[in-house]
Amino acid sequence: MRYVRNSLVVGVLGFLAVFSTGDLARRAAADPVVVEFETGQDNTLYDYDPLKFEPEDQDPQHKSWIKSNGRGDFFSAGRTFGKNQIQRGLIRFDFDPALVPAGMVVESASLELFVVDSPKRDTTPRDFWLVALPELPQPWGEGGSDVDAGVSGAGSGADPQAPDATWYHTQYDPASTDHYDPDDLLPNSPWVYDASKPGFWSQPGALGDNAFVLPGSNEPEGVDVGLKGSTTVWSTSQMAADVQRWLDDPAGNFGWVVLGNESVVNYTDPDTGQLVEQSSKRGFASFDHGNDTLRPVLRVTFDTPSVVVPEPSTLLLALIAAIGLGASVFARTTHS
């Protein structure tokens, strides 16, 4: 019976080693999971001043100074040459819960955009920013407005269709004149930023009031965007925070606005007296682009929950425990 007792002692010690919570076990994280998401919506805001149109065009039912590009093969941002016009791109991603494993936490996020249009007379790379939109009165829309890159007049946009986003609408409604102030013929912009919300760029008033100027605090990270045929990748800690916030609160997901360097304007060279034309405008392939390899891609890397992995010494003691218990059972059987 002494053999039996010794075997039991070995078995007990082995099991205690296996289930101990000291240094005999380590926590190891599984490999991160990378998920690619397709665009849910994209569109372009075009800054047209209705006062520059002929009086007969200043009719709230006439769309000549309200433009959009919901179904075109590109969306754009930056400032143009001749009209010195500002354009701003909108992009939003739907996060399918089926693609996001339970318990995952966003580690990083990167957005890849392909440039399909750039100025021919200005080849200077320009700064662009990706900024999360705040909560708006309603989600912005993508309607049937359609103009493709490379087509004559594409840079001017197309007449909006419901429910297109425009400079003056989150969702265009041809029957509504809420965007229009008949007293002074100036439009009202719904794009208002909330300075109280963390992670949002903000400026007083509406988005359409002024050229985009980065504030001194809470400054998003900009990237250089090259010419037609190049690819731009944004990947910042703020983007990861944006995606995490939208996963936690899908109703608060209004996407990002793409902003080009709007301080780039035409000027007269003081030495030559010649007009120097500059443009920061870029067109990016949209979800509706015919070449699906050029469409926007959002890659999100998720951290997986850590798991307990026994150390080799723990596994060895577990083996000893198993042998001991086996011997114990054998001894008990043979001496019974």
N, C-alpha and C positions, 0 to 999 in steps of 0.2 A: 504493500500500500504506500510505502515511502515514494516509489516511482510515480505513483498516481498523484500524490500531493505535490511533488516537485513539478510535474507536468502542468498541473493546474496553476501553480505559482507563475511559471513561465508564460502561460496563456494569459493570465490576468495582467501581468506586466506589459505584455505585448499589446493588449487591447487598450490599456491606459495610455501607452505611447501613441497609438493610432489616433485616439480621440482627444489627446491633450491639445491645449490651445496656446502652447508656448511657442518656441522657435522651430518646432518640428513641422510646421505647415506655413506656406507662404501664399499671399494673394496675388494672382496674376490676371491681368486684363486680357480679354480675347482681342483678336485683331479688329481694328476700326472697320466700320461698314461705310462704304461710299455709295450714295444714291444720286442718280441724275434725274432732274425734274425738267419737264418741258414747260414752255411759256403758257400761261393761262390767257393772258391778254397783252397786247402792246398797241401803242398809238402815238400820235405826235400832236403837240400843242403848237399852234402857229400864232405869233403875235402880230396881228394886223390892227392898225388904228382906223376905226370906221370914219373918222373925220377927214381922212385922206381920200375917201371915195367921193364920187360925184353925189350931189344932194339927192338925186332920184334913187341912188343906191342905199341911202341911209333910211331904210325901211326895215322895221323889226322882222318882217317876214322875208326879207331878201337876204340871201346867205353869202353874197359876194365877198364880204370881209370876214366870214367865219369859215375856217378850214379845218380839215382833219385828214387822217389817212389810216383808217381802221384796218382795212383788208389789203393794203399795199404790201409789196414784198420787202419794205424797209420801214424803219422809224428813224427819226433824226433828232439832233440836238446841236446847239451852238448858234453862232451868229453868221448871217449870210453876207455876200458881197454887196450887190447893187442896192437892194432894198434895206440893207442894214437891219435885217429882221432877226428876231430871236425865235428859236425853235427849241422845244424841250420834249424829250422822249419819256414815255410812260411804259413800264413793264411790270407785270405781276405774275407770280407763279402760284399754281394750285398745288398744295401739299397733300397728295393722296395718302390717307392714313394707312392704306394697305402696303405702301412702300416704306413706311417708317416703323421699324421694329419697336415693340413696346419697351419702355424703360430707357430708350436711347437719349443721349444728350448731345447737342450740336457742339462739335469740336471746332470746325472751320467751314467756311462756305466760299465758293468762288464762282463768278459769273463770267462766261466766255461769250464775247460778241465779235462778229465778223464785219469788217468795214466794207460796204458795197458802194459807197459814194463819198468823194472828198473833193475839195476845190482843186481845179487844175492850175490856178495862178498863185496858189499859196500852199507850199509844200512843207510848211513848218509844223512839226508835231504840236498838238495843243492839249492843255490840261482839261480833263473831264472828271466829273464827280458823280457818284451814285449815292442818292440820299433817300432814306425811307420817308414815305408819305405819312402824314398824320391821319387820324380818323377824320373822314369827310362826312358831309350830310348824307351822302349815298355813294356807293361804289362808282368809280368812273367806268365809262363804257367803251366798247369797240363795236362800231356799226359797219355799214357797207361801203363807206367812202374808200376809194381805191385809186392809187396812182403808184406806178412802179418806178424804181430807180432807172435812170438812163433815158426815160421818156421826156420829151420836150415839155417843160413846165412842171416837171415832177416836184421840184423844190418848192413850189407854191402851194402844194396841198390840193385837196379836192373838196367839193361841197360836202358838208356832213350829212349823214343819215342817222336817224334814231337807232341806237342810243349812243352815238359817238361822243367821246370826250373832245372838247375844244378849249381854246383859251378862255372861253366864257361859260363853259358848261362842264359839269361832271358827266351828264348824259343829255345829249342834244334832243330837244323836242321841238319840231317845227311849228307846233301849235302854241308854244309858250313864248311869252316875251319877258319872262322874269329876268333874263340877262340884260335887258335893255332899259336904259333910263331916258324916257322921252323928253325930260326937261333940259338936259344938256347934251343929249346924243352920245353919251359915253357909256360903255358897257360896264357891267359889274362882273367881277371874277369870283368864282366860288373857291378858288384854290388858296385857302388860308392855312397858315402854319401855326401850330400851337407851341409856344416857347416853353410851356410848363412840362412838356412830355420829353423824357430823356431819349437821346438818340436822334432827335429830329433837328434838322437845320431850321432856323426860324428867322423871319424878318418882319418888321411891322407891316400891317396891312395885308393885302392879297399878293399872291404869287406874281400876278401880272403887273404889279405897280411899278417895279423897278428891275433893272438888270440884276442878275445874280451876283451878289457880293458875299464872299465868305466872311462870317463873323469872327471875332477874335477868339471866342471860346467855342467849344464843342465843334471843332472844325473837322469835317470828314476828310478822308485821305483821297487825294486826286491821283490820276494816272495819266501818262502821256498816251494819246491816241494818234496813230500814224495815218498813212494814206490808204486809199482803196486797195484791197487785197490783203490787208494786215488783220491780225487778230488781237483784240484787247482782252485782258483778263483782270478783273477786279477780285481781290481777296483780302479782306480786312477783318479785324476783330469785331468791328461794328456790324458788318454784314452777318457774321455768325450770331451776334446778339439779336439782330433783326429777325433772322429765320427762327431762332428759338422762341422769340416773343410771338411770332405768327403761328408757330406750331402749338403753343400753349393757348393762344387766343385767336382762332381762325377768323372770327368776326372782325378783328382789328387789322387784318391783312389787306392793305390798300396798295401794296407794292412799292416800287422805287421810282423816282424821277431821275432821268439821266440829264445832267447839266453840262454843257460845254463852257469854255471860257468866254463869257459874254462881254468881257472888257476889250476884246479884240475888235477894233473898229477901223474904218478907213481914215486916213489922215493926209494932210498936205506936207510934203517934204519941205522944210524951211530953206534948204539950200538950193533945191532945184525948182521949187514951186509946183512940182508934179504931184498928182493925186496918187497915193499909195493905197491900193486896195488889199484888204486883209479879210480872211474868213476863218472861223473855227468850226464851221459846220461839218458834221459827219453823218452819213447815213449808215445804219446798222441793219443787217439782215434780220427780218422779223420771222415770226412763227409761220407766216404765210409765204415765205420764200420758197420757190420751186425746188431749190436744192436743199434737201433736209440736213445735209452735213454742215450747212452754213448757219442754221437756225440757232438762236440763243440756247445755251445750256447752263443750268445751275447745278453745280456739284456740291453736295453737302456731305461732310464726313462726320459720322456719329461715333461717339465713344460707347463701347459696350460695357455692361456691368461686369465688375471683376468677379472671378471665381476662385474658390479655394483649391490649390493644387498641393498635394503632399510633397514634402521634401524626400529625396532618395533614402535618407536614414529612417524616415517614418515608414516608408514602404518596406524596408528591410525588417524593421521591428514587427510590422504587420505580418510578414512572412513567418517570422519566428513564432508569433502568436498562433498563427494557423497551424504550424507544425506541432507546437506544444499542445494545442487543443486536440489535434488529431491523435497525438500519442496518448493523451489523457483518455480519450474515448477508447483507444485500442487497449490500454492497460486495464481500464475498467471492465472491458468486455472479456479479456483473457483471464482476469482474476475473479470473475464473478462465479 
